[in-house]
Amino acid sequence: MVPATLVLTGVDIRYQASVDAVRDLSLTVPRGGIVALLGANGAGKSSTLNAISGFLPLLRGRMMAGRISFEGEDTAGLAPHALVRRGVLHVREGRHVFADMTVEENLVAGTFALTGRRAVHRRGFDEVYGYFPILAQRRKGQAGYLSGGEQQMLAIGRALVAEPRLMLLDEPSLGLAPRVVAEIFAIIARINREKGTSILLVEQNAVMALGCAQYAYVLENGRVAAEGSGASLAADASIRELYLGVGADGAARSFRDAP
């Protein structure tokens, strides 16, 4: 049995002491696996990532019950910087690059997460440029002038230089052209395959997500409505139509074995 990188057990999340966002959520991300968290807007997907990464209190939210375990350690309540130092990196929805800094300066900022873990080496930047060659071409340019797809690549690259053990990706396809989305998902699968990085992926593009993830959970009104392998959910017409917004003839494209 593959050991778990992340385990959530019976998690309840509430905002401003009155709005229940997530109820009794349990999920597992196996070591070296990609798990997708799917569902409509307001289903509780981003709230779940914010609880895992420690951002929830900054957004006036609170975990009311349950347990979050990262590599066997109870991490609920730890501050974001403490979780980053442990290797939990959250690529938030909307990219959030430092617009006035160059591409390379953004990557340098990502290395601050390595404090106390290891020395910083240039090869981490070279690795990012290997996955995203366009960033090497733009490395001296301001991040604010990058296209949306390039900014998403930079956000992922900035997390990558911090050597994540667990990467939380929130809507990496948001606002991007289909060709760029396909490229980014292929690189996400490649990072997982080559580096063994565990990934929890929140995504509304169910076809892309199920083509990338080995396992998936579907949230509805803060609860798990369905779960299973990415392939089995992609093949289930009722799941696609009821929960994923994909027509009966929709099919997930697999990125797991792509070059």
C-alpha positions, 0 to 999 in steps of 0.5 A: 500500500502506497503511504499517504502524503496528505490525509484529511479526516472529517474536516468541517470549514466555516466562514464568519461563524455562520457559513458552512463551506465544507462538511465532514470531508475526508480525502487522501493524497498518496505519496507521488500521486495526483488527486483532483478535487472537482465540483461547481463554484462554491462547492468547497474546493478552494476552501479545502486548499486554504485549510491545508495551506494555512490560509483559511484564518487570513480569509476569515475562515475556521476549521471547526472539526477534523484533522489534517495530516501531512506526512504523518504530522498533524498540521491543522493550525500551522501558519502558511510560512511554517507549512511552506518550510515543510514542503507544502506549496500552494499555487493559488487561483489567479496566479499572484506573481510579483508583477513588478519583479522580473521572472528570475526575481520571482523564482528567487522569492520562491527559494526563501521557502528553503530556509532551514531545509537546504542550500539554494542552488542554481540548478533549481532555476535551470530545472524550471526553465527546462519545464518552461522554456518560455520563462528562460527567454523572459527571465529578465522581463517583468512578470507583469508583462507576461501573458496569462499562460506564462504567469501561470507557468511562473507561479508553478515554477516559483513553487517548484524551486521551493522543492515541494513535497506537496503542491496544491494547484488551484484552477491552473486552467482559469482564463487560459486558451485551450492550447495553453491549458493542454500544455500546462497540464502535460507539464504538471503530469511530467513534474509528477512523473519525473520528480514524484511530487504529490499534487492536489489539483482543484480544477473546474475543467473536469476533462483535463483534470481527470486526464491528469489525476489518478484519483478524484473527489467530486464535491457538492455543497461541501460534501463528497458526492462521488469519488473514484479513479480518474478513469472510472469517473471520466467513463461514468456518464451520470457522474459527468453530466450531474457533477462535472458539467461534461456531456455524455460524449465527453472524454478525458484526455490522459496526460499521465503517459504523455512525453 
